[in-house]
Amino acid sequence: MDERRGRLRALGDLLRRLRREAGLTGKDLAVRAQVAQPTISRIETGQLLPTPETVERLVAALGLDGAGQAELDALLLRLREEVSQLKGGLAGREAANSARLRTGRQLACFQAAVIPALLQTAEYARLALAVGRDVEAGDVAKAAAVRVEAQAVLFDAGREFSLVLTEGAVRTWPGPPSLMLAQLDRLAQVSTLSHVALGVVPWSVQVPTFPLHGFTIYDGTVSVVESLTGDLTLTDPAELAAHLQTFEAFAGVAVYGDELRELLRTIADDYRELVKRLEK
């Protein structure tokens, strides 16, 4: 992992040098390559491995000769080999999500059927990754551990998190209903963080639009939709605008703060009654 970080930094240093040799600022290169300026910054600071499409755009924008492109390709080849080794199974997928979290500063997440990964307890995460899937127990355990470890970013006050759930997501339990009591406690605790806006849309409120799927928007430039087989990454401005509009619509009818915590207590009471009924 340390070697990979070192190569990412080397890639960033190389791009910065090539950009300066071309007489371009980061903004100039972003405009020429038609990529977001934060993307250039993250690559140059060793925080982001660019996609093949982004690399092609950067090569064209920089007007690289054969030697310059070969130097860039050599670094990228080794990095992609290392990343491909991480992408096996659920654990690799969670590692990629964790890397995306570490590089982002602003996150907006909407979920209608599941607790967001950032807020899941370890047991909920394990079940959310395993239920209904043909996966190995070892892979699930590793993936859940990566997911929970990535939650450390929640306590970085320099970041901004906005998360909105429907009450349906809070009332959907992937295992014994008793596990949801710990999950509800987790939600209540996170809701007290000043840089985290956590809201739940009560079932008693008419939804502003139909929640066909959940999504997570990173820094306003990428929206990720999780599916059963992989993640769909959207960058088209029109798609991003639609997701942001949907997020804001649900955020506008959600409850927060003390009202949220009172709703969570009511739901917890219902889970306790459910546990009693199931034990009879």
N, C-alpha and C positions, 0 to 999 in steps of 0.2 A: 504493500500500500504506500509506504514512504517513497519507494522508487517511482511509483506511478505519479505521486504528487510532484516529485522532482521533475519528471518528464513533462507534466502539465505546465510547470513553471518555465521549463526550458522552451516549450511551445509558445507560451506567452511572451517570453523575452524575444524569441525569434520574430514573432508577428510584429511586436513593437519596433524592432530594429528595421524590418522590411518596410513598415509603414513610414518610419522617419526617413529612411533612405529615399522613399518615393515622394517625400515632402508633404505628407498628408497628416492632418490631425485625426483623432479618433472619430470625430464627427464627419470629416471629409470622407474617410474610408467607409463609414456606415452608409452614407448617402450613395457613394459610388457602387458599393456592393449590394445595396438595397436590403440591409439587415438592420436590426435595432442597435442603436449606439450602446445600450447596456450589454449586448452580446459581445461587441468588440472589447469592452472593458473587462468582462468576465474572462474572456479568452486570454487577454494580455496579463491578467493578474493570476492566471493559473487556476481559475475556478470552474472552467467550462471546457469540455471537449466538443469542438464544433462538429456538426453533422456534415456528411459528404457534400451536400448541396451548399452549405455555408462556405466550405473550403473552396469549392469551385468558384463561388462568387468573389471570395477574397483574392484568389489567384488572378482572376480576370481584372479586378479592380486595382490590384497592385501592379499589374503588367509584368509579372515575374518572368525572368528568363529561365532557361533549363536548369541552371545551377541552383537558383533560389527555390524553384518548385521542387527539385529533388531533395533539398535540405528539409523542406516542410513535409514532404511525403514520407521521408524516413522516420521522422518523429511520430507522425500520425499513424503510420503502419504499426509501430510497436504499441502505441497507446490503444489502438483499436483491438489488437490481439489481446491485451490485458483486459480490456472491457468485455470482450466476447467471453472470456473465461468466467466473468462475474455473472453473465446473463443466463446461466443455467437455472431453470426452475424458478420457484417463487422467491427464493432468497436473492437471486440476481435481480429480479424485478424490484424487490424492495430496496436493494442497494442503489439502483438507478433513481428510485423515488427519493431516497435519502439524500443523494447528491443534489437533486433538484431543490430540495428543501434548504439545504445548507447555503446555496447560492442566492436564494430569493430573499427579498426584504419585505415584500408585501404579499399576502395570501388572502384570497377570498374563496371560501368553499361552501357549496350548497349540497346537501344530501337529503333525499326523501325516504330512503329505506335502510340506511346503515349509518352507524356512528362514524364520523370521519376518522381516518387512520391516526391523525394527530392526537385524537382524544380517547383512543381505545385503551382499556386496561389490557394487561398481558393475556389474560384468559379470553377476553372478548376477541382480541387480535388473532389468537390461535384458532378460535372457532370460525371467525370471519374468513380466514384464509383456507380453512379445511372443509367446512360444511358444503355438501353438494359437489365437491371436486374430487377427482381421482388423483390424489397427491400423496407423496410419501410423508410419513410422520416426521422424519428427520428434516426434510426440506421445510415443512410447516414450522417446526420449532425454530429453525435458523431464521426463517423469514419473519416470524413474530418477534424474535429478539432484535432483528435489524429495525423493524417498524417501531418498537418501543424505544430503542436507543435514539432513534431519530427525533423523538418527541422532545429532546432536550432543547431544541430551538425555541420551543414555546416560552421558555424562561429568559429569552434574550429580549430585554426591553427596547432594544434598538430596532426591532422588527414590528410589523403590524399584522395582526391576524383578525380576520372577520369570518366567522363561521355561522351558518344558518342551517338548522335542521327542521324538518316537520315533526310533529308529535308522533307520526307514524314511525319515523326512524327510531325514536326513543322507545317506542313500545314494541319494536320488533326484536325478538330475542333469539340468538343463534344456538343457545344451549339451555341449561336449566335456568328458569326464571330468577333464581337466587343470584346468579352472576350479575344480573342487571342492577342489583342494589349497589354493588361496588362501582359499577359503571356510572350510575347516577351520581354517586358521591364524587367521582372524578369530574363529571361535568360541572357540578356545583363549585368545586374547588377552582377549576380553570376559569369559571365565570367571574371570579374575583380579581383576576389579573388586569391591571389597568390598560395594557396594550393589546388585550384580547377582547373582541366584541363577539360574544356568544349569544345567539338567539334561537328560540324555538317557536315555530308557528303552531299555535294550539289547534286542535281538531275543530274547535268551535268557530274558527275564522274561515271565511270563504277564501280559497286560494286565488291569487291574482292571475295565475296561468297554470296549465297542467304540467306537473313535474315529471316529465318523461324519463329523466335520468339525472344523476348528480354530476358535479364537475368541480374542478379546482382551478382557479385562475392565479397564475404566478406573475407578479409585477405588471399585470395588465397586458402582457405580451404573449402569453401562452395559456391555453385552457386544456386541461387534461381530463378526459372522460375514461373512467375505469370500466372495463368490461370483464367478462368471465375469462377471456383468453389473452388479454393484453390491454395496454393503454392506448387510447386514441388521442394524439396530440394535435391541437388545432391552433393555427397561427393567423389564419385569414382575418383581416380586420372586421369584416361583416359578421363572422362567426363569433369573434371575441365580443363584439358589441351586443350581439344577441344574448350571449351568456351573462355579460355584465348587467344588461337590462333585466334579465330574469332574476339574477341574484338580488339586485336592488329592490325588485318588486316583492320578493319573499321577505327580505330584510325589513321592508316597510311595515309588514303585518306581524312580525315576530315579537315576542316578549323578551325582555332583558333584565338583568340585575335581580332585585328582590322579587319581582313578579315571576321571573324565570325560575328562581330557586323555589318559590312556592309551588309552581307547576310541577317541578321535579319531585317535591315532597309528596304531592298528590299521586303522582305516577308511582313513586316508591311504595306508597301505601297499597296501591292496587297490586303491585308485584308481591308484596307480603301476603296479601289475601290469596293470591294465585298459588303461592308456595304452600300455604296451609291446605288449600283444596286438593292440590296434587299429592300431598302427603297422606291424605285420608285413605 
